[in-house]
Amino acid sequence: MKLIRPSVVALHPYIPGEQLHVEGLIKLNTNENPYPPSPRVDEVVRSLSVESLRLYPDPLATELRAVIADLHRCKVENVFVGNGSDETLALCTRAFVPPNGAVASFDPSYSLYPVLSAIADAPMKLLPLADDFSWTEPPADVAPLFFLTTPNAPTGTMYPREKVEAFCKTFQGVVVLDEAYADFAPDNFMDVALSLPNVLVSRTLSKSYSLAGIRLGYAVGPTPLIEALNKIRDSYNVNAPTQRIGAAALRDQTWMRTNAQKIIATRENTADALRVRGWNVFPSATNFLFARPLAASAADLMQHLRANKILVRHFSAPRINDYLRITIGSDEQMQAFLAAI
Ligand SMILES: Cc1ncc(COP(=O)(O)O)c(C=O)c1O
């Protein structure tokens, strides 16, 4: 008796970064923010009543979506909210890929996309970036859905605006611009999502707003695409505390921007310090660095750092296994990292 779908039996699940709980650990492996969330989040958390948990959340997340619409100067109908941006991305594979359709993305980019396409029983078309991980032109009809990570992960690099815009205009299907790291970048493509019929921007509160723990992401774009996502999501996909906490965090743009600026400054200092040590460091528009150590192998160095209670991320995929992805922590944490290497 076969109890499990063959595609699930064959599935290689996504491997998240380790969440170790060890005293004194310096966690530079999952692109979390080293600074606390806004004090307004603290106020909301303290005001949450146990009694209110009896009730279901607002299924339309009206207040939260209004705050997001305000922030991006669009209508509430242009905003979808999800249980982390990973949920948004998963729903895109269900809403926009017809039976026998494929999912496409560049390689390397976010390693969750092939897992989502496998779950949706859709073939994944991975289009290799150039040798230096710069842009290569994807065919306009490669798949009904293209996940374009901008700035890219794990390389941290930004693609030229003209390339992204021209691609979005000619692509025959839906382009999801995964802007998980856009708040650390000099540019973003929200204007493109709000002007073309086939483009969504996906954002998260996990990185720049220091809220990975509440699981909140959102998508902005044309109403028909947003409606499609809303039709197929769970009715209560964003829980009540998360709706309130998320709205409070998004209303405090000053807090988020100040922390993002601090992280950008630390990022540039750390990149310089690594280059002085002979590392090959990609220019980053994110809250992490993608870098190749001078002497040791990346895998060995990761283990050495781990033994010193410093976690960084190493990927074993062939084109990127010489590199480490290092989340930018506080200045003190980065000093400890530099001392350990
Ligand atoms: C490119 C990219 N997209 C999405 C996510 C997931 O974000 P969330 O925490 O909102 O699910 C990540 C997290 O690492 C990411 O790197």
The ligand as an ORCA input file, in Angstrom:
! r2SCAN-3c Opt
* xyz 0 1
  C      15.479     35.308     -0.461
  C      14.639     34.961      0.700
  N      13.306     34.978      0.588
  C      12.504     34.663      1.621
  C      13.014     34.303      2.838
  C      12.084     33.858      3.942
  O      11.617     34.849      4.713
  P      10.472     34.611      5.781
  O      11.126     34.550      7.107
  O       9.581     35.797      5.620
  O       9.734     33.353      5.428
  C      14.385     34.273      3.029
  C      14.941     33.872      4.346
  O      16.042     33.523      4.538
  C      15.223     34.603      1.937
  O      16.555     34.544      2.056
*
